[in-house]
Amino acid sequence: MKKIPGLCGYLLGVCIVTGCGRAPSFNILGSFFPAWLLCMVAGVVLAAIVNRVLVHYKLDSMLAWTILVYPSLAAFFAFTLWLLFFS
Protein backbone atom coordinates (compact mmCIF):
# COMPACT_ATOMS: atom_id res chain seq x y z
CA MET A 1 0.00 0.00 0.00
CA LYS A 2 2.87 2.41 0.61
CA LYS A 3 4.04 2.05 -2.98
CA ILE A 4 0.85 3.46 -4.49
CA PRO A 5 1.33 7.13 -3.41
CA GLY A 6 4.95 7.00 -4.54
CA LEU A 7 3.94 5.49 -7.85
CA CYS A 8 1.19 8.10 -8.31
CA GLY A 9 3.67 10.87 -7.57
CA TYR A 10 6.11 9.41 -10.05
CA LEU A 11 3.46 9.11 -12.77
CA LEU A 12 2.25 12.65 -12.08
CA GLY A 13 5.81 13.94 -12.41
CA VAL A 14 6.28 12.06 -15.68
CA CYS A 15 3.01 13.46 -17.04
CA ILE A 16 3.99 17.02 -16.10
CA VAL A 17 7.38 16.97 -17.83
CA THR A 18 6.40 15.08 -20.97
CA GLY A 19 6.05 18.35 -22.87
CA CYS A 20 9.51 19.48 -21.89
CA GLY A 21 12.04 19.08 -24.61
CA ARG A 22 15.38 20.49 -25.49
CA ALA A 23 15.16 24.06 -26.68
CA PRO A 24 16.59 24.73 -30.14
CA SER A 25 20.01 26.27 -29.70
CA PHE A 26 23.19 26.79 -31.67
CA ASN A 27 26.74 26.21 -30.60
CA ILE A 28 28.75 29.29 -31.56
CA LEU A 29 32.39 29.24 -30.44
CA GLY A 30 31.58 26.95 -27.53
CA SER A 31 28.58 28.89 -26.22
CA PHE A 32 25.03 27.83 -26.77
CA PHE A 33 22.69 30.56 -27.97
CA PRO A 34 18.93 30.10 -28.16
CA ALA A 35 17.44 30.07 -31.62
CA TRP A 36 15.05 32.92 -30.85
CA LEU A 37 18.01 35.17 -30.08
CA LEU A 38 19.59 34.46 -33.46
CA CYS A 39 16.24 35.02 -35.20
CA MET A 40 15.92 38.35 -33.39
CA VAL A 41 19.40 39.48 -34.45
CA ALA A 42 18.70 38.40 -38.04
CA GLY A 43 15.41 40.33 -37.93
CA VAL A 44 17.17 43.51 -36.82
CA VAL A 45 19.80 43.09 -39.55
CA LEU A 46 17.12 42.56 -42.20
CA ALA A 47 15.21 45.64 -40.97
CA ALA A 48 18.43 47.66 -41.23
CA ILE A 49 18.89 46.42 -44.79
CA VAL A 50 15.32 47.48 -45.63
CA ASN A 51 16.10 50.88 -44.08
CA ARG A 52 19.17 51.28 -46.29
CA VAL A 53 17.19 50.29 -49.40
CA LEU A 54 14.43 52.78 -48.58
CA VAL A 55 16.95 55.55 -47.91
CA HIS A 56 18.76 54.78 -51.17
CA TYR A 57 15.56 55.11 -53.18
CA LYS A 58 14.40 58.09 -51.07
CA LEU A 59 11.25 56.28 -49.98
CA ASP A 60 11.84 56.62 -46.25
CA SER A 61 10.23 60.07 -46.18
CA MET A 62 6.93 58.45 -47.16
CA LEU A 63 6.79 56.54 -43.86
CA ALA A 64 4.92 58.67 -41.35
CA TRP A 65 5.58 56.61 -38.21
CA THR A 66 9.16 55.45 -38.73
CA ILE A 67 9.56 54.89 -35.00
CA LEU A 68 6.99 52.09 -35.31
CA VAL A 69 7.80 50.83 -38.79
CA TYR A 70 11.35 49.55 -38.26
CA PRO A 71 10.75 47.73 -34.95
CA SER A 72 7.66 46.18 -36.54
CA LEU A 73 9.73 45.10 -39.54
CA ALA A 74 12.37 43.61 -37.25
CA ALA A 75 9.69 41.69 -35.34
CA PHE A 76 8.10 40.54 -38.59
CA PHE A 77 11.40 39.22 -39.93
CA ALA A 78 12.28 37.55 -36.60
CA PHE A 79 8.90 35.82 -36.32
CA THR A 80 8.98 34.77 -39.95
CA LEU A 81 12.45 33.29 -39.61
CA TRP A 82 11.38 31.44 -36.46
CA LEU A 83 8.34 30.00 -38.22
CA LEU A 84 10.31 29.01 -41.31
CA PHE A 85 13.14 27.26 -39.54
CA PHE A 86 11.81 26.02 -36.18
CA SER A 87 8.16 25.27 -36.58
Secondary structure, 3 states (H helix, E strand, C coil): CCHHHHHHHHHHHHHHHHHCCCCCEEEECCEEEEHHHHHHHHHHHHHHHHHHHHHHCCCHHHCCCHHHHHHHHHHHHHHHHHHHHHC
